[in-house]
């Protein structure tokens, strides 16, 4: 799928999806780090 062939709405959807994935992985990493820190206390 070529990026320049996408319509503006498809582009927005794709961006939202990418950001969503990034947010999810970031949250998971943060939670893991927090739990490790709590265990070390």
C-alpha distance matrix in Angstrom:
0.0 3.8 6.5 8.9 7.7 8.3 12.0 14.5 15.0 11.5 11.7 15.1 14.2 11.6 14.4 17.0 15.4 15.2 18.8 20.0 19.2 20.8 23.8 24.3 24.5 26.7 29.0 29.4 30.3 32.8 34.4 34.8 36.4 38.7 39.9 40.7 42.6 44.5 45.5 46.8 49.1
3.8 0.0 3.8 5.6 5.5 7.1 10.9 13.2 14.6 11.6 10.9 14.6 14.7 12.2 14.3 17.4 16.6 15.9 19.1 21.0 20.5 21.6 24.5 25.6 25.7 27.5 30.1 30.7 31.4 33.6 35.6 36.1 37.4 39.7 41.2 41.8 43.5 45.6 46.8 47.8 50.0
6.5 3.8 0.0 3.8 5.4 5.5 8.9 10.3 12.2 9.5 7.9 11.6 12.3 9.9 11.3 14.7 14.5 13.8 16.5 18.8 18.7 19.5 22.2 23.8 24.1 25.5 28.0 29.1 29.7 31.6 33.8 34.6 35.6 37.7 39.5 40.3 41.7 43.8 45.2 46.2 48.2
8.9 5.6 3.8 0.0 3.8 5.5 8.1 9.8 12.5 10.8 9.3 12.9 14.4 12.6 13.8 17.2 17.6 17.0 19.4 21.8 22.1 22.7 25.3 27.1 27.6 28.7 31.2 32.5 33.1 34.8 37.1 38.0 38.9 41.0 42.9 43.7 44.9 47.1 48.6 49.5 51.4
7.7 5.5 5.4 3.8 0.0 3.8 6.6 9.6 11.7 9.6 9.6 13.3 14.0 12.8 14.9 17.7 17.8 18.0 20.6 22.5 22.8 24.0 26.5 27.9 28.6 30.1 32.4 33.5 34.4 36.3 38.2 39.2 40.4 42.4 44.1 45.1 46.5 48.4 49.9 51.1 53.0
8.3 7.1 5.5 5.5 3.8 0.0 3.8 6.6 8.0 5.8 6.1 9.7 10.3 9.6 11.8 14.3 14.6 15.2 17.7 19.3 20.1 21.4 23.6 25.0 26.1 27.5 29.5 30.8 32.0 33.6 35.4 36.7 38.0 39.7 41.4 42.6 44.0 45.8 47.3 48.7 50.4
12.0 10.9 8.9 8.1 6.6 3.8 0.0 3.8 5.5 5.2 6.2 8.7 10.0 10.5 12.3 14.3 15.3 16.5 18.4 19.9 21.3 22.7 24.3 25.9 27.4 28.6 30.3 32.0 33.3 34.6 36.3 38.0 39.2 40.6 42.4 43.9 45.1 46.7 48.5 49.9 51.4
14.5 13.2 10.3 9.8 9.6 6.6 3.8 0.0 3.8 5.5 5.0 6.2 8.7 9.8 10.5 12.3 14.2 15.3 16.4 18.2 20.1 21.1 22.3 24.3 26.1 26.8 28.4 30.5 31.7 32.7 34.5 36.4 37.4 38.6 40.7 42.3 43.1 44.7 46.7 48.1 49.4
15.0 14.6 12.2 12.5 11.7 8.0 5.5 3.8 0.0 3.8 5.4 5.1 6.2 8.6 9.9 10.6 12.3 14.3 15.4 16.4 18.6 20.1 20.9 22.6 24.7 25.7 26.8 28.8 30.5 31.4 32.9 34.9 36.2 37.2 39.1 40.9 41.9 43.2 45.2 46.8 48.0
11.5 11.6 9.5 10.8 9.6 5.8 5.2 5.5 3.8 0.0 3.8 5.4 5.0 6.1 8.6 9.8 10.5 12.3 14.2 15.1 16.6 18.4 19.8 21.1 22.9 24.3 25.7 27.3 28.9 30.2 31.7 33.3 34.8 36.1 37.8 39.4 40.7 42.1 43.9 45.5 46.9
11.7 10.9 7.9 9.3 9.6 6.1 6.2 5.0 5.4 3.8 0.0 3.8 5.4 5.1 6.1 8.6 9.8 10.5 12.2 14.0 15.5 16.6 18.2 20.0 21.5 22.5 24.3 26.0 27.3 28.5 30.3 31.9 33.1 34.5 36.4 37.9 38.9 40.6 42.4 43.8 45.3
15.1 14.6 11.6 12.9 13.3 9.7 8.7 6.2 5.1 5.4 3.8 0.0 3.8 5.4 5.1 6.1 8.5 9.9 10.5 12.1 14.3 15.3 16.2 18.2 20.2 20.9 22.3 24.4 25.8 26.6 28.4 30.4 31.5 32.5 34.5 36.2 37.1 38.6 40.6 42.1 43.3
14.2 14.7 12.3 14.4 14.0 10.3 10.0 8.7 6.2 5.0 5.4 3.8 0.0 3.8 5.5 5.1 6.1 8.7 9.9 10.4 12.4 14.3 15.2 16.5 18.6 19.9 21.0 22.7 24.6 25.6 27.0 28.8 30.4 31.4 33.1 34.9 36.1 37.4 39.2 40.9 42.3
11.6 12.2 9.9 12.6 12.8 9.6 10.5 9.8 8.6 6.1 5.1 5.4 3.8 0.0 3.8 5.4 5.1 6.2 8.6 9.8 10.8 12.4 14.2 15.5 17.0 18.4 20.1 21.5 22.9 24.4 26.0 27.5 28.9 30.4 32.1 33.5 34.9 36.4 38.1 39.6 41.2
14.4 14.3 11.3 13.8 14.9 11.8 12.3 10.5 9.9 8.6 6.1 5.1 5.5 3.8 0.0 3.8 5.4 5.1 6.1 8.4 10.0 10.6 12.1 14.2 15.7 16.4 18.2 20.2 21.3 22.3 24.3 26.0 27.0 28.4 30.4 31.8 32.8 34.5 36.4 37.7 39.1
17.0 17.4 14.7 17.2 17.7 14.3 14.3 12.3 10.6 9.8 8.6 6.1 5.1 5.4 3.8 0.0 3.8 5.5 5.2 6.0 8.7 9.9 10.3 12.2 14.4 15.2 16.3 18.4 20.0 20.8 22.3 24.4 25.6 26.6 28.5 30.3 31.3 32.6 34.7 36.2 37.4
15.4 16.6 14.5 17.6 17.8 14.6 15.3 14.2 12.3 10.5 9.8 8.5 6.1 5.1 5.4 3.8 0.0 3.8 5.5 5.0 6.3 8.7 9.9 10.7 12.6 14.3 15.4 16.8 18.6 20.0 21.3 22.9 24.6 25.8 27.3 29.0 30.4 31.8 33.4 35.1 36.7
15.2 15.9 13.8 17.0 18.0 15.2 16.5 15.3 14.3 12.3 10.5 9.9 8.7 6.2 5.1 5.5 3.8 0.0 3.8 5.4 5.3 6.3 8.7 10.1 11.0 12.4 14.4 15.7 16.9 18.5 20.3 21.6 22.8 24.5 26.2 27.5 28.8 30.6 32.2 33.5 35.2
18.8 19.1 16.5 19.4 20.6 17.7 18.4 16.4 15.4 14.2 12.2 10.5 9.9 8.6 6.1 5.2 5.5 3.8 0.0 3.8 5.5 5.0 6.1 8.6 10.0 10.4 12.2 14.3 15.4 16.3 18.3 20.0 21.0 22.3 24.4 25.8 26.8 28.4 30.4 31.6 33.1
20.0 21.0 18.8 21.8 22.5 19.3 19.9 18.2 16.4 15.1 14.0 12.1 10.4 9.8 8.4 6.0 5.0 5.4 3.8 0.0 3.8 5.4 5.1 6.2 8.8 9.9 10.6 12.4 14.4 15.3 16.6 18.5 20.1 21.1 22.7 24.6 25.8 27.0 28.9 30.6 31.9
19.2 20.5 18.7 22.1 22.8 20.1 21.3 20.1 18.6 16.6 15.5 14.3 12.4 10.8 10.0 8.7 6.3 5.3 5.5 3.8 0.0 3.8 5.5 5.2 6.4 8.6 10.0 10.8 12.5 14.3 15.6 16.8 18.6 20.1 21.5 22.9 24.5 26.0 27.4 29.1 30.8
20.8 21.6 19.5 22.7 24.0 21.4 22.7 21.1 20.1 18.4 16.6 15.3 14.3 12.4 10.6 9.9 8.7 6.3 5.0 5.4 3.8 0.0 3.8 5.5 5.4 6.1 8.6 10.1 10.7 12.2 14.4 15.6 16.6 18.3 20.2 21.3 22.6 24.4 26.1 27.3 29.0
23.8 24.5 22.2 25.3 26.5 23.6 24.3 22.3 20.9 19.8 18.2 16.2 15.2 14.2 12.1 10.3 9.9 8.7 6.1 5.1 5.5 3.8 0.0 3.8 5.6 5.1 6.1 8.7 10.0 10.5 12.3 14.3 15.3 16.3 18.4 20.1 21.0 22.4 24.4 25.9 27.2
24.3 25.6 23.8 27.1 27.9 25.0 25.9 24.3 22.6 21.1 20.0 18.2 16.5 15.5 14.2 12.2 10.7 10.1 8.6 6.2 5.2 5.5 3.8 0.0 3.8 5.4 5.2 6.3 8.7 9.9 10.7 12.4 14.3 15.4 16.7 18.6 20.0 21.2 22.8 24.6 26.2
24.5 25.7 24.1 27.6 28.6 26.1 27.4 26.1 24.7 22.9 21.5 20.2 18.6 17.0 15.7 14.4 12.6 11.0 10.0 8.8 6.4 5.4 5.6 3.8 0.0 3.8 5.5 5.1 6.2 8.6 9.9 10.6 12.3 14.2 15.5 16.6 18.4 20.1 21.3 22.8 24.8
26.7 27.5 25.5 28.7 30.1 27.5 28.6 26.8 25.7 24.3 22.5 20.9 19.9 18.4 16.4 15.2 14.3 12.4 10.4 9.9 8.6 6.1 5.1 5.4 3.8 0.0 3.8 5.5 5.2 6.2 8.7 10.0 10.6 12.3 14.4 15.5 16.5 18.4 20.2 21.3 22.9
29.0 30.1 28.0 31.2 32.4 29.5 30.3 28.4 26.8 25.7 24.3 22.3 21.0 20.1 18.2 16.3 15.4 14.4 12.2 10.6 10.0 8.6 6.1 5.2 5.5 3.8 0.0 3.8 5.4 5.0 6.1 8.6 9.9 10.4 12.3 14.3 15.2 16.4 18.4 20.0 21.3
29.4 30.7 29.1 32.5 33.5 30.8 32.0 30.5 28.8 27.3 26.0 24.4 22.7 21.5 20.2 18.4 16.8 15.7 14.3 12.4 10.8 10.1 8.7 6.3 5.1 5.5 3.8 0.0 3.8 5.4 5.2 6.2 8.6 9.9 10.7 12.4 14.2 15.4 16.7 18.6 20.3
30.3 31.4 29.7 33.1 34.4 32.0 33.3 31.7 30.5 28.9 27.3 25.8 24.6 22.9 21.3 20.0 18.6 16.9 15.4 14.4 12.5 10.7 10.0 8.7 6.2 5.2 5.4 3.8 0.0 3.8 5.5 5.2 6.2 8.6 10.0 10.7 12.3 14.3 15.5 16.7 18.8
32.8 33.6 31.6 34.8 36.3 33.6 34.6 32.7 31.4 30.2 28.5 26.6 25.6 24.4 22.3 20.8 20.0 18.5 16.3 15.3 14.3 12.2 10.5 9.9 8.6 6.2 5.0 5.4 3.8 0.0 3.8 5.5 5.1 6.1 8.7 10.0 10.5 12.3 14.3 15.5 16.8
34.4 35.6 33.8 37.1 38.2 35.4 36.3 34.5 32.9 31.7 30.3 28.4 27.0 26.0 24.3 22.3 21.3 20.3 18.3 16.6 15.6 14.4 12.3 10.7 9.9 8.7 6.1 5.2 5.5 3.8 0.0 3.8 5.5 5.0 6.2 8.6 9.8 10.5 12.4 14.3 15.6
34.8 36.1 34.6 38.0 39.2 36.7 38.0 36.4 34.9 33.3 31.9 30.4 28.8 27.5 26.0 24.4 22.9 21.6 20.0 18.5 16.8 15.6 14.3 12.4 10.6 10.0 8.6 6.2 5.2 5.5 3.8 0.0 3.8 5.4 5.2 6.2 8.6 9.9 10.7 12.5 14.6
36.4 37.4 35.6 38.9 40.4 38.0 39.2 37.4 36.2 34.8 33.1 31.5 30.4 28.9 27.0 25.6 24.6 22.8 21.0 20.1 18.6 16.6 15.3 14.3 12.3 10.6 9.9 8.6 6.2 5.1 5.5 3.8 0.0 3.8 5.5 5.2 6.2 8.7 10.0 10.7 12.7
38.7 39.7 37.7 41.0 42.4 39.7 40.6 38.6 37.2 36.1 34.5 32.5 31.4 30.4 28.4 26.6 25.8 24.5 22.3 21.1 20.1 18.3 16.3 15.4 14.2 12.3 10.4 9.9 8.6 6.1 5.0 5.4 3.8 0.0 3.8 5.4 5.1 6.2 8.7 9.9 10.9
39.9 41.2 39.5 42.9 44.1 41.4 42.4 40.7 39.1 37.8 36.4 34.5 33.1 32.1 30.4 28.5 27.3 26.2 24.4 22.7 21.5 20.2 18.4 16.7 15.5 14.4 12.3 10.7 10.0 8.7 6.2 5.2 5.5 3.8 0.0 3.8 5.4 5.0 6.2 8.7 10.1
40.7 41.8 40.3 43.7 45.1 42.6 43.9 42.3 40.9 39.4 37.9 36.2 34.9 33.5 31.8 30.3 29.0 27.5 25.8 24.6 22.9 21.3 20.1 18.6 16.6 15.5 14.3 12.4 10.7 10.0 8.6 6.2 5.2 5.4 3.8 0.0 3.8 5.4 5.1 6.3 8.9
42.6 43.5 41.7 44.9 46.5 44.0 45.1 43.1 41.9 40.7 38.9 37.1 36.1 34.9 32.8 31.3 30.4 28.8 26.8 25.8 24.5 22.6 21.0 20.0 18.4 16.5 15.2 14.2 12.3 10.5 9.8 8.6 6.2 5.1 5.4 3.8 0.0 3.8 5.4 5.1 6.6
44.5 45.6 43.8 47.1 48.4 45.8 46.7 44.7 43.2 42.1 40.6 38.6 37.4 36.4 34.5 32.6 31.8 30.6 28.4 27.0 26.0 24.4 22.4 21.2 20.1 18.4 16.4 15.4 14.3 12.3 10.5 9.9 8.7 6.2 5.0 5.4 3.8 0.0 3.8 5.4 5.3
45.5 46.8 45.2 48.6 49.9 47.3 48.5 46.7 45.2 43.9 42.4 40.6 39.2 38.1 36.4 34.7 33.4 32.2 30.4 28.9 27.4 26.1 24.4 22.8 21.3 20.2 18.4 16.7 15.5 14.3 12.4 10.7 10.0 8.7 6.2 5.1 5.4 3.8 0.0 3.8 5.5
46.8 47.8 46.2 49.5 51.1 48.7 49.9 48.1 46.8 45.5 43.8 42.1 40.9 39.6 37.7 36.2 35.1 33.5 31.6 30.6 29.1 27.3 25.9 24.6 22.8 21.3 20.0 18.6 16.7 15.5 14.3 12.5 10.7 9.9 8.7 6.3 5.1 5.4 3.8 0.0 3.8
49.1 50.0 48.2 51.4 53.0 50.4 51.4 49.4 48.0 46.9 45.3 43.3 42.3 41.2 39.1 37.4 36.7 35.2 33.1 31.9 30.8 29.0 27.2 26.2 24.8 22.9 21.3 20.3 18.8 16.8 15.6 14.6 12.7 10.9 10.1 8.9 6.6 5.3 5.5 3.8 0.0
